[in-house]
Amino acid sequence: MIGVLAYFLVGNRDFQRVADLLPQIKVAAAENDIAPYLLAGLVFAESRGQADALSSVDAGGYCQLLPSTAAEVAGKMKIDGPPYSPTDNLRMGGFYLAQMIDRWDGDVTLGLLSYRLGAARVSRNINESGSVELYLGSMRGKSKTPLSYVEQILDYQQRFAKYDQTR
C-alpha cells in the first residue's frame, strides 16, 4: 500500500514539475510552431521535468538531447554552448521535434518515433516492414515498444491540456 501511495505521489510531483514549466514550454512550442501540450508530454516522457536529467547515453536536459543533436540544433538556431540553459534545451527540443514531424509531412506519431529512435532508423524500419501501417502494426499490443513512448506522450499531451484549461 505504501509503495502504491509513493508511486502516486511521485507521479503527481513529476506532473506538477512539468506543469510549472508550461509558460516556458508554450514559448518554445510557439517559436517552433508545434502544439505546446505535445512538447509538454515529450518533456514529461523524457525527463519528468528535471532540467539536470542525464541519460545513460549522455542525452541531457528537459528534452534529453544527445550532445551531437544539441550541437547541430544549436548551430541552426544560433544558440551558444555547450553548456545550454534549461530554456535553450526546451527551445532546441521543440525545434528538433518540429523537424522530425515535418520530415513525415506532419505525422506526429512518426515524428515522435523519429525523435526517440532517429529518423534514419524509422525510415529503415518502415522499408523493412513494407509500409508505415505494417511497421506500426508490428508494435501494437506489445509492451515497452517505441510506440508505448509515443502513446505516453500523446496521453500526457491531453492531460496537460486539461490541466491548463482548468487552472
C-alpha positions in Angstrom: 0.0 0.0 0.0 2.8 2.5 0.9 4.5 1.6 -2.4 1.3 2.5 -4.4 0.9 5.7 -2.4 4.6 6.7 -3.0 4.2 6.0 -6.8 1.1 8.1 -6.9 2.8 11.0 -5.1 5.9 10.9 -7.2 3.9 10.8 -10.4 2.0 13.9 -9.3 5.2 15.7 -8.3 6.6 14.9 -11.8 3.5 16.1 -13.5 3.5 19.3 -11.4 7.1 19.9 -12.2 6.3 19.9 -15.9 3.1 21.8 -15.4 5.1 24.5 -13.7 7.2 24.8 -17.0 4.1 25.4 -19.2 4.8 29.1 -19.7 8.3 28.3 -21.0 7.1 25.3 -22.9 4.4 27.4 -24.6 7.1 29.9 -25.7 9.3 27.2 -27.1 6.4 25.5 -28.8 5.2 28.8 -30.4 8.7 29.5 -31.6 8.8 26.1 -33.4 5.1 26.0 -34.5 4.3 22.9 -32.6 1.5 22.1 -30.1 2.5 23.2 -26.6 1.0 20.3 -24.8 2.7 17.9 -27.2 6.0 19.4 -26.1 4.9 19.2 -22.5 4.2 15.5 -23.0 7.6 15.0 -24.5 9.3 16.8 -21.6 7.4 14.6 -19.2 8.3 11.4 -21.0 12.0 12.3 -21.5 12.9 13.9 -18.2 9.9 14.2 -15.9 10.7 17.9 -16.0 14.2 17.7 -14.5 16.5 20.2 -16.1 19.6 18.2 -15.0 18.4 14.8 -16.2 21.1 12.8 -17.9 20.6 9.5 -19.6 23.0 6.6 -19.9 23.9 7.7 -23.4 24.6 11.3 -22.2 21.3 12.8 -23.5 20.5 15.7 -21.3 18.1 18.3 -20.1 14.3 18.6 -20.3 14.2 17.2 -23.8 17.0 14.7 -23.4 19.0 15.8 -26.5 22.1 13.8 -27.4 25.2 16.1 -27.4 25.6 15.7 -31.2 21.9 16.6 -31.8 22.1 19.5 -29.4 25.2 20.9 -31.1 23.6 20.5 -34.6 20.3 22.2 -33.5 22.1 24.9 -31.5 24.1 25.8 -34.6 20.9 26.1 -36.7 19.3 28.2 -34.0 22.4 30.3 -33.3 22.5 29.3 -29.7 25.8 29.4 -27.9 27.0 26.4 -25.9 27.5 23.9 -24.5 26.6 24.2 -21.8 23.0 25.1 -22.8 20.5 26.7 -20.4 17.3 24.8 -19.5 15.3 27.3 -21.6 17.6 26.6 -24.6 17.1 22.9 -24.1 13.4 23.4 -24.4 13.8 25.6 -27.5 16.1 23.1 -29.1 13.9 20.1 -28.2 11.0 21.9 -29.7 13.0 22.7 -32.9 14.1 19.1 -33.2 10.6 17.7 -32.6 9.3 20.1 -35.3 11.9 18.9 -37.7 11.0 15.3 -37.1 7.3 15.9 -37.5 8.0 18.0 -40.7 10.1 15.1 -42.1 7.0 12.9 -42.0 4.7 15.6 -43.5 3.0 16.4 -40.2 2.6 12.8 -38.9 3.1 13.2 -35.2 3.4 9.5 -34.5 6.3 9.1 -36.9 7.8 12.4 -35.8 7.9 11.2 -32.1 9.3 7.8 -33.1 12.0 9.6 -35.1 12.7 11.9 -32.1 13.2 8.7 -30.0 14.9 6.4 -32.4 16.3 8.7 -35.1 14.8 9.4 -38.4 17.1 7.1 -40.4 16.2 4.1 -38.1 12.5 4.8 -38.5 12.9 5.0 -42.3 14.8 1.8 -42.4 12.2 0.0 -40.2 9.4 1.2 -42.4 11.2 0.0 -45.5 12.0 -3.4 -43.9 8.3 -3.7 -42.8 7.0 -2.8 -46.2 4.8 0.2 -45.1 4.1 2.6 -42.3 1.0 0.6 -41.4 2.9 -2.7 -41.1 5.7 -1.0 -39.1 3.3 0.5 -36.6 1.2 -2.7 -36.5 4.2 -4.7 -35.6 4.5 -2.8 -32.4 0.8 -2.6 -31.4 -0.3 -4.6 -28.4 3.2 -5.2 -27.2 4.6 -3.6 -24.0 7.7 -1.4 -23.9 8.0 -0.7 -27.6 8.8 2.7 -29.1 5.1 3.0 -29.8 4.5 2.9 -26.0 6.7 6.0 -25.8 4.5 7.8 -28.4 1.3 6.7 -26.6 2.6 8.1 -23.3 3.4 11.5 -24.8 0.0 11.7 -26.5 -1.7 10.7 -23.3 0.2 13.4 -21.4 -0.5 15.9 -24.1 -4.2 15.6 -23.3 -3.5 15.6 -19.5 -1.5 18.9 -19.7 -4.1 20.5 -21.9 -6.9 19.6 -19.5 -4.8 20.7 -16.5 -4.0 24.1 -18.2 -7.7 24.7 -19.1 -8.9 24.1 -15.6 -6.5 26.3 -13.7 
